[in-house]
Amino acid sequence: MRILVAISGASGIVYGRRLVELLKKSGNETFVLVTKGAEKVAEAEGEKLPKSEFGENDFGAPFASGSYKLDAMVVCPCSVKTLGEIANGVGGNLVARAAEVMLKERRKLVLVVRETPLSYIAIKNMETVTLAGGVILPASPGFYHKPKKIEELVDFVVGKVMDQLWIENNAFKRWGSGK
């Protein structure tokens, strides 16, 4: 699969970094797009970002067009600003434009929204993206697997993202699996 991972300026950069690691290990062709906001948040969180192959305003990138065969796009983490731009068709940067392409071409788009609490506007934007065919996957880890480390909580969310992409993974302990 060809997958674009966009890392926007929401807290939780570790989710995007870990997703990129696991997607690349799984053998999928993985592109990375990091916003300026993500760079600022990564610095605040002390998190190392994966290398971005494209600038956030590079509208010459292949996935700015529906003629490029991108199988899936994940915005991880997804800020409510980015959510709003996607929900309202504001193609002001490459993240929003690529997401619009995914929706119009009826391809897989997953937004890992990382915000709490949620405003009514954010909830309506999530509804809009869902009705347009996108998947809202909040960064809300489960606890039934009795996590002992932050990495286990991160892997739970990242594993759920990979499930949405139909990529086999053992990132987290599944309900009733015993392991």
Secondary structure, 3 states (H helix, E strand, C coil): CEEEEEECCCCCHHHHHHHHHHHHHCCCEEEEEECHHHHHHHHHHCCCCCCCCECCCCCCCHHHCCCCCCCEEEEEEECHHHHHHHHCCCCCCHHHHHHHHHHHCCCEEEEEECCCCCCHHHHHHHHHHHHCCCEECCCCCCCCCCCCCHHHHHHHHHHHHHHHCCCCCCCCCCCCCCC
